[in-house]
Amino acid sequence: MANIIEKKLISYIDKTDENKSSHWKKYLDKNSSFRDKASHLGFGTYTSKSYKDIFHKILQKLIFGNKVFKSEIFQKYKKIFDLQNRLIDTDTIRHILTFEKLKNKVNPKKICIIGDGKINGILGAHLTFPDAKIFSVNLSETLINDYVILKDLDIKLAESVELVDKIEFKTSNKILHIIPSHLKNFLLNRNIDLFINIASFQEMNVNEINKYFFIIKNNKSKIYCCNREYKKLFGNEEIYFNKYPWGNPKKLFWEDCPWHKKFYSLKPPFIRNYNGNCIHCLVDYK
Ligand SMILES: C[S@@+](CC[C@H](N)C(=O)[O-])C[C@H]1O[C@@H](n2cnc3c(N)ncnc32)[C@H](O)[C@@H]1O
């Protein structure tokens, strides 16, 4: 049964449709199975444990090496995923590697994830920075899918969720605020000190990217951004990482992302290259 947050988000689908690029218009709409945790709708995977786990583990070790499995953040995700019979798959490992890299470089009090999927981002943000307030802005369908996954978890974060339903919404003491993308201007002047965007700007149109950068600069925030260097969308929009409206922030790092080079599937040839280079960076607009 959909609860009040889900019902409101369903009623916002038409509004966030206006923020969709041709990519998301093709992949996501009212009729998609976005209330199903396991549905694969282009915003990440939710893999349940099965007899195939051993094959996942072998392929993950070949791609990512051994170290990540021993990391503190891996263990924290695992404790929660085990209770849900959820496997740590590639999408989660990408996030673990991200938070392992960020944890000693930033100490945010307010974090905003733009374009999360399957809660990998909000969960990692909470596990890495447990005292931080978290904002998650996304299309309504993805927010519903995240919320369905989140509310089944037996952790404080799952109980502490607020839906922003107007731009003037007053923040509460809840840990997580979820924001449908048509209300993104709620994020202006919020003293957010870290934005995170992973594999998400690469599929938005330029106008939408510009609006998010305006918000990031307005908050004088840092942003961790990890996206394809170039992607052509179905509607022929061409999205270039270097052409985002960066301005002139302080660059803390800016390099090819080492964990967005190869991915695997359980079918031959098992390990493949990503279709295009991914850059990741941490920059500061303070
Ligand atoms: C490929 S998924 C990436 C998910 C996750 N960050 C990851 O790396 O696994 C792209 C995400 O961008 C979101 N997205 C698309 N258009 C958006 C918009 N206008 N505002 C916010 N998020 C958007 C999608 O809903 C989806 O969650």
The ligand as an ORCA input file, in Angstrom:
! r2SCAN-3c Opt
* xyz 0 1
  C      22.003      6.512    -14.179
  S      21.118      7.010    -12.757
  C      22.416      7.098    -11.591
  C      21.990      6.680    -10.230
  C      23.101      6.718     -9.172
  N      23.625      8.053     -8.997
  C      24.197      5.755     -9.542
  O      25.291      6.206     -9.905
  O      23.979      4.527     -9.444
  C      20.735      8.738    -13.065
  C      19.894      9.388    -11.988
  O      19.618     10.747    -12.348
  C      18.264     11.002    -12.011
  N      17.763     12.175    -12.743
  C      17.413     12.289    -14.038
  N      16.973     13.537    -14.311
  C      17.037     14.226    -13.147
  C      16.728     15.578    -12.768
  N      16.248     16.438    -13.649
  N      16.943     15.937    -11.481
  C      17.439     15.071    -10.577
  N      17.759     13.781    -10.880
  C      17.548     13.366    -12.145
  C      17.565      9.703    -12.377
  O      16.269      9.608    -11.830
  C      18.534      8.722    -11.765
  O      18.307      8.619    -10.413
*
